[in-house]
Amino acid sequence: VQLQASGGGLVQAGGSLRLSCTASRSTLSIGWFRQAPGKQRDLVAHIRDDGNTVYGDSVKGRFTISINNAKDTVSLQMNGLKPEDTAVYYCHATDHELNNYWGQGTLVTVSS
């Protein structure tokens, strides 16, 4: 699976950004992780092919993950951004054989 991510950039605290990721074929689950400097890579949000979603605790209520009808493009709407959301965001997917795939990272910077 090849993953092509877009979005990201610089925004002030309280603002919004939208990330998108398109997969080259269908996946079992697709979503986003993030990694801040000096920290581990953490789950942001994931959505399964059955529509079930999972969110990291720190983004619940602020971020929303969705997938298009073709189930090949996932979007992450990020509202109420905080400086601690600053990180490189990585698109991630798991295929039906449970192989993991990573897209290129996209930088999100939230200024205070």
Steps between C-alpha positions, in 0.01 A plus 500: 500500500631842409380793705497858378445759768415867466415790724679627805670833550511780751198614699437703811373337816126448484506472123420210269678291242403207284723211400422252225656171398424294192578129486587318179264215591249399761612458855372342819573813700650837421579809698763718658778487753713793610846550638625808677874567536653270758178307552362168386258463214146497633160415360289798395203328338418197291195383310421143403333388182184436702495863610613449857736768624757531775658821627796584718390637835657839443299572184158365592231760449725720285602283206271308267605227260292407199533298182350551157249266336770336292681432827830605356538849644499576869470850640586634841325819601692662782321770696598683813867446429744543786877558498542147635345369177815612320656190345572316180182316407534166322233325303485131591308206360456133570396271218285190521814288546586718804802656334578856610575789268614857563469810289736792501464730795338839486587770750234669707616801699270674747621835627395638836 
